Amino acid sequence: MEGQSAHVSHAKDALVHKLAQKMKNRTVMVVSIKSLPSAQFQDIKKKIRSHANIEVTKKSLIDFALDHSGVKELDKLVPFVEDCSALLFSDMDAFEISSILADNKSPSKAKAGDVAPFDIEVKAGPTDLLPGPDISALSAVGLIPKVEGGKISILQNKVLVKVGEKVTDKVASIMAKLNIIPFEVGIEPIAAFMDGVVYDNVKIDKKATLEELETVYSRVLPFAVEIGYVNDLTLDYILAKASLHEKAIEGLVQSSEGTE
């Protein structure tokens, strides 16, 4: 037993030393692999291995390695480490790595207990389901089914799960039957140490960011046209606006001349 204990201790020390050496990379990131199937995890690791390396080990060893890395600021990552955490190491910018991780996610069916990231809605229309027990199952979650052309159709749009709510067993089963796949699974960035600074939010939501940019653009463009700010995007609008003003002035002049 004593020899076995010494072997375990030596293996632990070697692993901690290995992690500490990797912490010399520009970016050290705590990531979550919660609910990520092993096959998909290995696939993502393979895809990003030219950019980053990921080490999965016990939480206690990650905490110990962060505390004894020789870099004082790294211990600020300890509160972000959970049982489903791993460490990612890279010489790239942390936000670049986060973007790469965002691009390497896989569709995932809903499971009971999952929290909806947005309203999950079933649209009215035909399904591939045959008449039978599924009619009762659909009705049980608030859908209105009807048999049409030998198959079940949904008569009205229905939000099955509102954003922030948990998916139930019944709803998860119905979504699977209707081939609704609302989730994505992948390696999730939690916090990162880069260039001497700890960032507690490095997750990048590309879809949300693009939507926000589109919203801002839709507001900024009319404002730029209104104040006469000329660039490649506003020039055509400003000229069109000037043309309308010109016609309006001509109309006023002609009207004025006609009254003399």
C-alpha positions as CSV (number, residue, x, y, z in Angstrom):
1,M,0.0,0.0,0.0
2,E,2.8,2.4,0.8
3,G,4.4,1.8,-2.6
4,Q,1.1,2.4,-4.3
5,S,0.5,5.6,-2.4
6,A,3.9,6.9,-3.4
7,H,3.2,6.1,-7.0
8,V,-0.1,8.0,-6.9
9,S,1.6,10.9,-5.2
10,H,4.3,10.9,-7.9
11,A,1.7,10.8,-10.7
12,K,-0.2,13.7,-9.1
13,D,3.0,15.8,-8.8
14,A,3.8,15.0,-12.4
15,L,0.4,16.1,-13.6
16,V,0.4,19.3,-11.6
17,H,3.9,20.1,-13.0
18,K,2.6,19.4,-16.5
19,L,-0.3,21.8,-16.0
20,A,2.0,24.4,-14.4
21,Q,4.3,24.3,-17.5
22,K,1.4,24.8,-19.8
23,M,0.2,27.8,-17.9
24,K,3.2,29.7,-19.4
25,N,1.0,30.0,-22.6
26,R,-0.4,33.4,-23.4
27,T,-4.0,32.2,-22.6
28,V,-5.1,29.9,-19.8
29,M,-8.9,29.4,-20.0
30,V,-11.3,27.6,-17.7
31,V,-13.9,25.9,-19.9
32,S,-17.0,23.8,-19.2
33,I,-17.5,20.4,-20.8
34,K,-20.9,19.8,-19.0
35,S,-23.3,17.6,-21.0
36,L,-20.8,17.3,-23.8
37,P,-20.7,13.6,-25.1
38,S,-17.2,12.1,-25.1
39,A,-17.2,11.5,-28.9
40,Q,-18.1,15.2,-29.6
41,F,-15.5,16.4,-27.1
42,Q,-12.8,14.4,-28.8
43,D,-13.9,15.7,-32.2
44,I,-13.7,19.3,-31.0
45,K,-10.3,18.7,-29.5
46,K,-9.1,17.3,-32.8
47,K,-10.4,20.3,-34.7
48,I,-8.8,22.9,-32.5
49,R,-5.6,21.2,-31.7
50,S,-3.6,23.5,-34.0
51,H,-4.9,26.5,-31.9
52,A,-5.3,25.1,-28.4
53,N,-4.7,22.2,-26.0
54,I,-7.3,21.0,-23.5
55,E,-6.5,19.1,-20.3
56,V,-9.3,17.3,-18.3
57,T,-8.5,16.3,-14.8
58,K,-10.0,16.5,-11.2
59,K,-11.2,19.8,-9.9
60,S,-8.8,19.5,-6.9
61,L,-5.8,19.1,-9.2
62,I,-6.8,22.0,-11.4
63,D,-7.2,24.2,-8.3
64,F,-3.9,23.1,-6.9
65,A,-2.1,23.7,-10.2
66,L,-3.6,27.2,-10.5
67,D,-2.6,28.0,-6.9
68,H,1.0,26.8,-7.4
69,S,1.7,27.9,-11.0
70,G,4.1,30.6,-9.9
71,V,1.8,33.3,-11.5
72,K,-0.1,35.0,-8.8
73,E,-3.0,36.2,-10.9
74,L,-3.9,32.7,-12.0
75,D,-5.3,31.8,-8.6
76,K,-8.2,34.2,-9.5
77,L,-9.4,31.5,-11.9
78,V,-10.0,29.0,-9.1
79,P,-13.5,30.3,-8.2
80,F,-14.6,29.5,-11.8
81,V,-13.5,25.8,-11.7
82,E,-16.2,23.3,-11.2
83,D,-16.5,19.5,-11.4
84,C,-17.3,19.6,-15.1
85,S,-14.4,22.1,-15.9
86,A,-11.2,21.6,-17.9
87,L,-8.3,23.8,-18.7
88,L,-7.5,25.2,-22.2
89,F,-4.1,26.5,-23.1
90,S,-3.2,28.6,-26.1
91,D,-0.8,31.2,-27.4
92,M,-3.7,32.9,-29.2
93,D,-5.9,35.7,-27.9
94,A,-8.5,34.4,-25.5
95,F,-11.4,35.9,-27.5
96,E,-10.1,34.4,-30.7
97,I,-10.1,31.0,-29.0
98,S,-13.6,31.7,-27.7
99,S,-14.8,32.5,-31.3
100,I,-13.3,29.2,-32.5
101,L,-15.1,27.3,-29.8
102,A,-18.3,29.0,-30.8
103,D,-17.8,27.8,-34.4
104,N,-17.4,24.2,-33.2
105,K,-20.7,23.3,-31.6
106,S,-23.1,20.5,-32.5
107,P,-26.9,20.4,-32.6
108,S,-28.3,18.6,-29.6
109,K,-31.8,17.3,-28.8
110,A,-33.6,18.7,-25.8
111,K,-33.4,16.7,-22.5
112,A,-35.5,17.0,-19.4
113,G,-34.0,19.6,-17.2
114,D,-32.4,21.7,-20.0
115,V,-33.1,25.4,-19.8
116,A,-34.5,27.0,-22.9
117,P,-32.1,29.7,-24.3
118,F,-35.1,31.2,-26.2
119,D,-38.8,30.6,-26.7
120,I,-39.1,27.1,-28.3
121,E,-42.1,27.2,-30.6
122,V,-43.9,24.6,-32.6
123,K,-45.3,26.0,-35.9
124,A,-48.6,25.1,-37.3
125,G,-48.5,22.7,-40.2
126,P,-48.2,19.0,-41.2
127,T,-46.0,16.5,-39.4
128,D,-44.7,13.0,-40.2
129,L,-46.5,11.5,-37.3
130,L,-49.1,8.8,-37.9
131,P,-52.5,8.9,-36.1
132,G,-52.4,7.0,-32.8
133,P,-51.0,7.6,-29.3
134,D,-49.1,10.6,-30.5
135,I,-52.4,12.6,-30.8
136,S,-52.8,12.4,-27.0
137,A,-49.1,13.1,-26.4
138,L,-49.3,16.3,-28.5
139,S,-52.5,17.4,-26.8
140,A,-50.9,16.8,-23.4
141,V,-48.3,19.5,-24.0
142,G,-50.9,22.0,-25.2
143,L,-50.7,21.4,-29.0
144,I,-53.9,21.1,-31.1
145,P,-53.5,18.1,-33.4
146,K,-55.7,17.0,-36.3
147,V,-55.5,14.1,-38.7
148,E,-55.1,15.4,-42.3
149,G,-54.1,13.2,-45.3
150,G,-53.4,10.3,-43.1
151,K,-50.9,12.1,-40.9
152,I,-51.1,14.4,-37.9
153,S,-51.1,18.2,-38.4
154,I,-50.7,21.0,-35.8
155,L,-53.4,23.6,-36.1
156,Q,-51.9,26.5,-34.2
157,N,-48.5,27.8,-33.3
158,K,-47.5,27.0,-29.8
159,V,-44.6,28.0,-27.5
160,L,-43.7,24.8,-25.8
161,V,-41.0,26.3,-23.5
162,K,-40.5,29.9,-22.7
163,V,-37.0,31.3,-22.5
164,G,-35.4,30.5,-19.1
165,E,-37.9,27.6,-18.4
166,K,-36.8,24.0,-17.9
167,V,-37.8,21.3,-20.5
168,T,-40.0,18.6,-19.0
169,D,-39.9,14.9,-19.9
170,K,-43.2,15.2,-22.0
171,V,-42.0,18.2,-23.9
172,A,-38.6,16.7,-24.6
173,S,-40.3,13.6,-26.0
174,I,-42.6,15.7,-28.3
175,M,-39.6,17.8,-29.6
176,A,-37.8,14.6,-30.4
177,K,-40.9,13.2,-32.3
178,L,-41.2,16.5,-34.2
179,N,-37.4,16.6,-34.9
180,I,-37.0,19.9,-33.1
181,I,-33.4,20.3,-32.1
182,P,-33.2,23.6,-30.2
183,F,-29.8,23.3,-28.4
184,E,-26.1,23.2,-29.2
185,V,-23.4,21.5,-27.3
186,G,-19.7,22.3,-27.2
187,I,-16.9,23.5,-25.1
188,E,-18.0,26.6,-23.3
189,P,-15.5,29.3,-22.3
190,I,-16.0,30.4,-18.7
191,A,-13.1,32.7,-17.7
192,A,-9.5,33.3,-19.0
193,F,-6.2,34.6,-18.0
194,M,-4.4,36.5,-20.8
195,D,-1.4,38.9,-20.8
196,G,-1.6,39.3,-17.0
197,V,-5.3,40.0,-16.8
198,V,-8.2,37.7,-15.8
199,Y,-11.4,38.0,-17.9
200,D,-14.5,36.6,-16.2
201,N,-16.6,36.7,-19.4
202,V,-15.0,35.5,-22.6
203,K,-18.0,33.7,-24.1
204,I,-18.9,35.0,-27.6
205,D,-22.4,34.7,-28.9
206,K,-22.0,35.4,-32.6
207,K,-25.7,35.3,-33.4
208,A,-26.6,37.7,-30.6
209,T,-23.7,40.0,-31.6
210,L,-24.7,40.1,-35.2
211,E,-28.4,40.8,-34.3
212,E,-27.2,43.7,-32.0
213,L,-25.0,45.1,-34.8
214,E,-27.9,44.9,-37.2
215,T,-30.1,46.8,-34.7
216,V,-27.5,49.5,-34.2
217,Y,-27.0,49.8,-37.9
218,S,-30.7,50.2,-38.6
219,R,-30.7,53.1,-36.1
220,V,-27.4,54.8,-37.1
221,L,-28.0,54.9,-40.8
222,P,-31.1,57.0,-40.7
223,F,-29.5,59.3,-38.2
224,A,-26.4,59.7,-40.4
225,V,-28.6,60.6,-43.3
226,E,-30.6,63.0,-41.3
227,I,-27.5,65.0,-40.2
228,G,-26.0,64.8,-43.6
229,Y,-23.0,62.7,-42.7
230,V,-21.6,61.6,-46.1
231,N,-19.8,58.3,-46.7
232,D,-20.2,55.4,-49.1
233,L,-23.2,54.1,-47.3
234,T,-25.1,57.3,-46.9
235,L,-24.4,59.2,-50.1
236,D,-27.2,57.6,-52.2
237,Y,-29.7,58.3,-49.4
238,I,-28.6,61.9,-49.0
239,L,-28.8,62.6,-52.7
240,A,-32.3,61.0,-52.9
241,K,-33.3,63.2,-49.9
242,A,-31.9,66.3,-51.6
243,S,-33.7,65.5,-54.8
244,L,-37.0,65.3,-52.9
245,H,-36.3,68.6,-51.2
246,E,-35.5,70.1,-54.6
247,K,-38.8,69.0,-56.0
248,A,-40.6,70.3,-53.0
249,I,-39.0,73.7,-53.3
250,E,-39.8,73.8,-57.1
251,G,-43.4,73.1,-56.3
252,L,-43.5,75.9,-53.7
253,V,-41.9,78.3,-56.2
254,Q,-44.3,77.4,-59.0
255,S,-47.2,77.7,-56.6
256,S,-46.0,81.1,-55.5
257,E,-45.6,82.3,-59.1
258,G,-49.1,81.1,-60.0
259,T,-50.7,83.3,-57.4
260,E,-49.0,86.5,-58.6
